[in-house]
Amino acid sequence: MHEYEIFIEEINPCGGEKHSKKTLIEAEAASPEAYVKENGRYPVLETTRNENGDIVIVTGDNKGSFVRYTFTE
């Protein structure tokens, strides 16, 4: 298990990123993908790394709502 700091942004089509709900948590998981699969409510759309090397996973419902998870070890 790895310990991660996870920044979660819940974005809906009405408010966009400007009005997203932002949450910062700490959690243990085997991997970021495992955490999202177990705790996320939408399927994974994209997995990338940001300029800091953090893993960014985007999930969504294909109707405009999505959740972006940024994992920092």
URZI-V667743 format. One record per backbone hydrogen bond with DSSP energy under -1.0 kcal/mol. NH is the residue of the N-H (numbers start at 0). CO is the residue of the C=O. Records with the same first field share a line. If there is no record, write none. Layout:
BEGIN
NH->CO, CO
END
This chain:
BEGIN
1->28
3->26
4->71
5->24
6->69
7->22
8->67
9->20
10->65
15->11
19->16
20->9
22->7
24->5
26->3
28->1
34->30
35->31
36->32
37->33
38->34
39->35
44->57
45->57
47->55
49->53
52->49
54->70
55->47
56->68
57->45
58->66
59->42
60->64
65->10
66->58
67->8
68->56
69->6
70->54
71->4
END
